[in-house]
Amino acid sequence: MKKPQKKTKAAAPARGPAVKTSKTARPAPFEFEAAPARQVLLTDVALRDGHQSLLATRMRTEDMLDVADRLDAVGFWSLEVWGGATFDTCLRFLREDPWERLRALKRVMPRTRLQMLLRGQNLVGYRHYPDDVVGAFVERAAANGVDVFRVFDALNDIRNMEAPIAAVRRVNKHVEASICYTTSPVHSLDRFIELAKRLEDLGTDTLCIKDMAGLLAPMDAYKLVKGLKAAVRVPIHLHSHYTSGMASTSALMAILGGLDMLDTALSPLSGGTSHPPTESFIALLRGTPYDTRLDLKTLPPIAEVLRTIRKKYHQFESDFAGVDSEILISQIPGGMLSNLAAQLAEQNALDKIKAVLEEVPRVRKDFGYPPLVTPTSQIVGSQATLNVLTGERYKVVTTETRNYLKGLYGTPPGTVDNTIRKRALGDEGVIDGRPADLLEPELQKAAREIADKTQNPDDILSYALFPNVAADFFDERARGELKPEPLAPLPTKGPAVAHELKLAPLEFNITVHGESYHIKVTGSGRKADGKKPYYIKVNDRLEEVHLEPLVEVLTGAPEAPEVGGAKTPKRPRPKGPGDVATAMPGKIIKVLVKQGQAVKKGDLVLIVEAMKMESQVLAPIAGTVKTLHVAEGDDVKTDETLLVVE
């Protein structure tokens, strides 16, 4: 019989910005009582979130199959192997069919539940899809091998989770609804508990705390899990990234609070922006009332193979392989930080990264404190970047920002700044219903558009989710030309090579006056007045320094010219009112007009992909398309004219 829960004091308010207190103020006493004994169940995420976090999701199916049968024999509650960014990456970079990956893994791992990450109404993409696509996707995912669907919404808007959850229940698979954990003035323990109750009412089988940025502190983890266990009957699952360095301690405190299930990653793909190591938790809980009952000796051979496999993808290694304590202030996940750096580098503006990092929390506040997870992390990050690059906040507003402020992603957790909303939307109203109710069915339309390429239901869904990427994939497949992006060879080691090439160190330890510092060079900008900015991490803290080089050696490709000496771009710079440019650098994925075509002001003319999101480019004036300077597949920058309307 379950032991009655001990009454506790009212929940503490959410952790937000630091609040000054008087010298006499004391924290409320912390009441602790270890939860009753139970087996803690583990889900290993190495084959999805582990390599998504550390290796840009680049692990190929062939390498997963090298360890799949041995992972299947361990006895995990589930293995996360699909969803998230894996679907897009398979098609776009690896030139693999994501559906075939799922089928192959299921054949090799028949004994263990296979789990996927489903972004609510966004599925595995970056926009809302209509209900017919949602239902068909879940049905085909289940048929191909998914047993557990972890469903979340970036805004914790339950309306965006209703259709996916109902679809999973129709195919009799396991629903794991998720709460996206974050900290802000509008998030609280009581709010998360209320959300959990509503998810239980929707029919979730287990409930996941999704701590995507590693913000869940140990004491808060204990209180949250204890509060959830008192409020709902379903088992509680914790998914916490290691980014801040707190995940292992938080997981242990969550277990003591009553946690039933925990996400870990095998050690070669753990730590950094990934998760606590699986082996450590099996050992940590062994012989305790919370023993996982897994055999630690089965894991070293698997880990050794994964360690070798990781080296194969060294070119995709995350810059954030250690603890990044700055996330506790900025709340910017490592993957988002990498995207921001890449966008700035394309604009030769990496020197502005600190300003962007400072702008992100301000934009997040303006937007009503959304949790920073796909796609809200991309929306907030893109807008913060534009605010800095243009020199004026919200001078340029992305299409995704407009859609967010209009309510097309759901209801923000907090209050949106009305001045900014008015500036972005003008007189347009804000929707207050479920966003997907505004969408027309798309599945039949997708089937008609690719009828000459395939009638396979899985292919039709791939096209419905990522039309341009999937169409290119089908064409290459038909020609027998599918090739993954090349892998760089492992660097040759040895002092002789370093001597011959005169290599300069990018990561090193330095001792000054007896104090040791770990230095990592993460990027550089263009010279100005003979000085060059470098961006370095000193003991994992990002710093900007300016150097005046006195002696230099050639270590790679020539650097960008000094400011003022850059080459003229191949496309003309925008000058006139009809010169169409993009707000963010990216790739042209759709050209919707032809030369000589008449357009009205506000007509959609181009679609640009940037930071995993599709942005619409509109005609600035009415007229005729005089010149087209781009084609589908072209990379473009913000200072280029893409087409001219006169």
ChimeraX attribute file (.defattr): number of C-alpha atoms within 10 A of each C-alpha:
attribute: neighborCount
match mode: 1-to-1
recipient: residues
	/A:1	3
	/A:2	5
	/A:3	7
	/A:4	7
	/A:5	11
	/A:6	8
	/A:7	7
	/A:8	11
	/A:9	10
	/A:10	8
	/A:11	12
	/A:12	12
	/A:13	12
	/A:14	17
	/A:15	18
	/A:16	14
	/A:17	10
	/A:18	6
	/A:19	6
	/A:20	7
	/A:21	8
	/A:22	6
	/A:23	6
	/A:24	5
	/A:25	8
	/A:26	8
	/A:27	5
	/A:28	8
	/A:29	7
	/A:30	8
	/A:31	8
	/A:32	12
	/A:33	11
	/A:34	13
	/A:35	18
	/A:36	13
	/A:37	13
	/A:38	15
	/A:39	15
	/A:40	21
	/A:41	20
	/A:42	25
	/A:43	23
	/A:44	24
	/A:45	27
	/A:46	28
	/A:47	26
	/A:48	25
	/A:49	31
	/A:50	29
	/A:51	26
	/A:52	23
	/A:53	26
	/A:54	28
	/A:55	19
	/A:56	20
	/A:57	24
	/A:58	24
	/A:59	22
	/A:60	19
	/A:61	20
	/A:62	12
	/A:63	15
	/A:64	21
	/A:65	18
	/A:66	15
	/A:67	18
	/A:68	21
	/A:69	18
	/A:70	16
	/A:71	21
	/A:72	20
	/A:73	13
	/A:74	16
	/A:75	19
	/A:76	18
	/A:77	18
	/A:78	21
	/A:79	28
	/A:80	24
	/A:81	25
	/A:82	27
	/A:83	24
	/A:84	20
	/A:85	21
	/A:86	27
	/A:87	22
	/A:88	24
	/A:89	21
	/A:90	22
	/A:91	22
	/A:92	19
	/A:93	16
	/A:94	21
	/A:95	23
	/A:96	21
	/A:97	22
	/A:98	22
	/A:99	18
	/A:100	13
	/A:101	22
	/A:102	22
	/A:103	16
	/A:104	18
	/A:105	22
	/A:106	22
	/A:107	14
	/A:108	17
	/A:109	20
	/A:110	13
	/A:111	16
	/A:112	18
	/A:113	21
	/A:114	24
	/A:115	25
	/A:116	27
	/A:117	23
	/A:118	27
	/A:119	27
	/A:120	28
	/A:121	28
	/A:122	24
	/A:123	23
	/A:124	24
	/A:125	22
	/A:126	20
	/A:127	18
	/A:128	22
	/A:129	23
	/A:130	20
	/A:131	20
	/A:132	15
	/A:133	22
	/A:134	22
	/A:135	18
	/A:136	16
	/A:137	24
	/A:138	24
	/A:139	18
	/A:140	16
	/A:141	21
	/A:142	19
	/A:143	12
	/A:144	19
	/A:145	23
	/A:146	24
	/A:147	23
	/A:148	23
	/A:149	26
	/A:150	25
	/A:151	26
	/A:152	28
	/A:153	27
	/A:154	24
	/A:155	23
	/A:156	22
	/A:157	19
	/A:158	21
	/A:159	17
	/A:160	25
	/A:161	22
	/A:162	17
	/A:163	19
	/A:164	28
	/A:165	29
	/A:166	17
	/A:167	19
	/A:168	25
	/A:169	16
	/A:170	12
	/A:171	16
	/A:172	12
	/A:173	18
	/A:174	20
	/A:175	23
	/A:176	29
	/A:177	30
	/A:178	32
	/A:179	25
	/A:180	22
	/A:181	24
	/A:182	25
	/A:183	19
	/A:184	18
	/A:185	14
	/A:186	17
	/A:187	20
	/A:188	20
	/A:189	21
	/A:190	17
	/A:191	11
	/A:192	19
	/A:193	20
	/A:194	14
	/A:195	17
	/A:196	23
	/A:197	17
	/A:198	13
	/A:199	23
	/A:200	18
	/A:201	10
	/A:202	16
	/A:203	17
	/A:204	25
	/A:205	18
	/A:206	22
	/A:207	27
	/A:208	24
	/A:209	23
	/A:210	23
	/A:211	21
	/A:212	26
	/A:213	27
	/A:214	29
	/A:215	27
	/A:216	27
	/A:217	19
	/A:218	18
	/A:219	15
	/A:220	18
	/A:221	25
	/A:222	25
	/A:223	22
	/A:224	24
	/A:225	25
	/A:226	23
	/A:227	20
	/A:228	25
	/A:229	20
	/A:230	15
	/A:231	14
	/A:232	19
	/A:233	13
	/A:234	18
	/A:235	17
	/A:236	24
	/A:237	26
	/A:238	27
	/A:239	24
	/A:240	27
	/A:241	30
	/A:242	28
	/A:243	30
	/A:244	23
	/A:245	21
	/A:246	19
	/A:247	28
	/A:248	20
	/A:249	16
	/A:250	23
	/A:251	26
	/A:252	18
	/A:253	21
	/A:254	29
	/A:255	28
	/A:256	22
	/A:257	24
	/A:258	27
	/A:259	28
	/A:260	23
	/A:261	24
	/A:262	25
	/A:263	27
	/A:264	34
	/A:265	28
	/A:266	24
	/A:267	22
	/A:268	21
	/A:269	28
	/A:270	24
	/A:271	27
	/A:272	23
	/A:273	32
	/A:274	30
	/A:275	30
	/A:276	30
	/A:277	21
	/A:278	25
	/A:279	20
	/A:280	16
	/A:281	21
	/A:282	20
	/A:283	15
	/A:284	14
	/A:285	17
	/A:286	16
	/A:287	11
	/A:288	12
	/A:289	14
	/A:290	22
	/A:291	18
	/A:292	23
	/A:293	16
	/A:294	17
	/A:295	13
	/A:296	15
	/A:297	9
	/A:298	14
	/A:299	17
	/A:300	13
	/A:301	12
	/A:302	18
	/A:303	17
	/A:304	14
	/A:305	15
	/A:306	22
	/A:307	15
	/A:308	11
	/A:309	17
	/A:310	20
	/A:311	13
	/A:312	16
	/A:313	21
	/A:314	16
	/A:315	14
	/A:316	18
	/A:317	16
	/A:318	19
	/A:319	17
	/A:320	20
	/A:321	18
	/A:322	17
	/A:323	18
	/A:324	22
	/A:325	17
	/A:326	16
	/A:327	17
	/A:328	17
	/A:329	13
	/A:330	15
	/A:331	24
	/A:332	25
	/A:333	25
	/A:334	23
	/A:335	20
	/A:336	20
	/A:337	18
	/A:338	15
	/A:339	17
	/A:340	21
	/A:341	19
	/A:342	15
	/A:343	22
	/A:344	21
	/A:345	17
	/A:346	15
	/A:347	14
	/A:348	15
	/A:349	17
	/A:350	23
	/A:351	21
	/A:352	17
	/A:353	21
	/A:354	13
	/A:355	15
	/A:356	25
	/A:357	21
	/A:358	14
	/A:359	20
	/A:360	22
	/A:361	19
	/A:362	15
	/A:363	21
	/A:364	24
	/A:365	17
	/A:366	19
	/A:367	23
	/A:368	20
	/A:369	23
	/A:370	26
	/A:371	28
	/A:372	24
	/A:373	25
	/A:374	23
	/A:375	23
	/A:376	22
	/A:377	23
	/A:378	23
	/A:379	24
	/A:380	28
	/A:381	27
	/A:382	26
	/A:383	27
	/A:384	25
	/A:385	24
	/A:386	21
	/A:387	21
	/A:388	19
	/A:389	18
	/A:390	12
	/A:391	10
	/A:392	10
	/A:393	17
	/A:394	19
	/A:395	11
	/A:396	17
	/A:397	20
	/A:398	22
	/A:399	19
	/A:400	24
	/A:401	25
	/A:402	16
	/A:403	16
	/A:404	20
	/A:405	26
	/A:406	21
	/A:407	18
	/A:408	21
	/A:409	25
	/A:410	25
	/A:411	25
	/A:412	19
	/A:413	17
	/A:414	16
	/A:415	13
	/A:416	17
	/A:417	14
	/A:418	12
	/A:419	9
	/A:420	16
	/A:421	22
	/A:422	14
	/A:423	13
	/A:424	21
	/A:425	16
	/A:426	9
	/A:427	9
	/A:428	10
	/A:429	12
	/A:430	14
	/A:431	14
	/A:432	11
	/A:433	13
	/A:434	17
	/A:435	20
	/A:436	20
	/A:437	9
	/A:438	11
	/A:439	12
	/A:440	11
	/A:441	14
	/A:442	16
	/A:443	21
	/A:444	12
	/A:445	12
	/A:446	19
	/A:447	20
	/A:448	13
	/A:449	15
	/A:450	18
	/A:451	12
	/A:452	8
	/A:453	15
	/A:454	15
	/A:455	12
	/A:456	11
	/A:457	14
	/A:458	19
	/A:459	21
	/A:460	25
	/A:461	21
	/A:462	24
	/A:463	22
	/A:464	22
	/A:465	26
	/A:466	17
	/A:467	18
	/A:468	16
	/A:469	18
	/A:470	23
	/A:471	18
	/A:472	16
	/A:473	22
	/A:474	21
	/A:475	13
	/A:476	14
	/A:477	15
	/A:478	12
	/A:479	8
	/A:480	9
	/A:481	12
	/A:482	17
	/A:483	12
	/A:484	15
	/A:485	11
	/A:486	8
	/A:487	12
	/A:488	11
	/A:489	11
	/A:490	11
	/A:491	7
	/A:492	8
	/A:493	8
	/A:494	8
	/A:495	8
	/A:496	9
	/A:497	11
	/A:498	13
	/A:499	9
	/A:500	8
	/A:501	12
	/A:502	13
	/A:503	13
	/A:504	12
	/A:505	11
	/A:506	11
	/A:507	13
	/A:508	10
	/A:509	11
	/A:510	11
	/A:511	9
	/A:512	7
	/A:513	5
	/A:514	7
	/A:515	7
	/A:516	11
	/A:517	15
	/A:518	14
	/A:519	19
	/A:520	20
	/A:521	17
	/A:522	15
	/A:523	16
	/A:524	21
	/A:525	23
	/A:526	20
	/A:527	20
	/A:528	14
	/A:529	8
	/A:530	12
	/A:531	15
	/A:532	17
	/A:533	18
	/A:534	19
	/A:535	20
	/A:536	20
	/A:537	18
	/A:538	14
	/A:539	15
	/A:540	18
	/A:541	14
	/A:542	17
	/A:543	13
	/A:544	15
	/A:545	12
	/A:546	15
	/A:547	11
	/A:548	12
	/A:549	10
	/A:550	6
	/A:551	5
	/A:552	8
	/A:553	9
	/A:554	11
	/A:555	11
	/A:556	9
	/A:557	6
	/A:558	7
	/A:559	11
	/A:560	14
	/A:561	13
	/A:562	15
	/A:563	12
	/A:564	9
	/A:565	9
	/A:566	10
	/A:567	8
	/A:568	8
	/A:569	11
	/A:570	9
	/A:571	15
	/A:572	14
	/A:573	16
	/A:574	17
	/A:575	11
	/A:576	11
	/A:577	12
	/A:578	21
	/A:579	20
	/A:580	26
	/A:581	23
	/A:582	23
	/A:583	22
	/A:584	27
	/A:585	21
	/A:586	24
	/A:587	20
	/A:588	22
	/A:589	20
	/A:590	20
	/A:591	17
	/A:592	11
	/A:593	17
	/A:594	14
	/A:595	13
	/A:596	14
	/A:597	11
	/A:598	15
	/A:599	20
	/A:600	14
	/A:601	13
	/A:602	12
	/A:603	17
	/A:604	16
	/A:605	19
	/A:606	24
	/A:607	21
	/A:608	24
	/A:609	19
	/A:610	19
	/A:611	21
	/A:612	16
	/A:613	20
	/A:614	20
	/A:615	22
	/A:616	18
	/A:617	21
	/A:618	19
	/A:619	23
	/A:620	20
	/A:621	18
	/A:622	15
	/A:623	17
	/A:624	18
	/A:625	20
	/A:626	15
	/A:627	16
	/A:628	17
	/A:629	14
	/A:630	18
	/A:631	14
	/A:632	15
	/A:633	15
	/A:634	13
	/A:635	14
	/A:636	22
	/A:637	19
	/A:638	17
	/A:639	18
	/A:640	20
	/A:641	25
	/A:642	24
	/A:643	24
	/A:644	23
	/A:645	25
	/A:646	16
